[in-house]
Amino acid sequence: MAQQSTVFQIRMNPQEKQEMFALFGAMGIKPSQAFRMFVNEVKRTGQMPFAPTLPNKETAEFLLLSDEQKGYEKVGKASDLLLDLDD
């Protein structure tokens, strides 16, 4: 008898999805296979396959800042960035 399956959906932003599909593709697996691997590892060990952590207060506050508030600057080319590093 064929095994029944069900659909499970995950919401994420389009950039994350694109990056995820590219990474898993480079590994030679589909996202659904990666998720099944994750689920099987949780079932096998009874815990997450990584240690989820919460950022400390300072890091959490920094993550909420805009790039401008963090002091990030946009550069046109990598060579421009390298010139800035030499200064």
JONORPE-V683436 format. One record per pair of residues at least 24 apart in sequence whose ideal C-beta (glycine too) atoms are under 8 Angstrom apart, sorted by the first residue. I is the first residue (numbers start at 1). J is the second residue. D is the distance in Angstrom with one decimal. If there is no record, write none. Layout:
I;J;D + I;J;D
This chain:
8;35;7.6 + 10;35;7.9
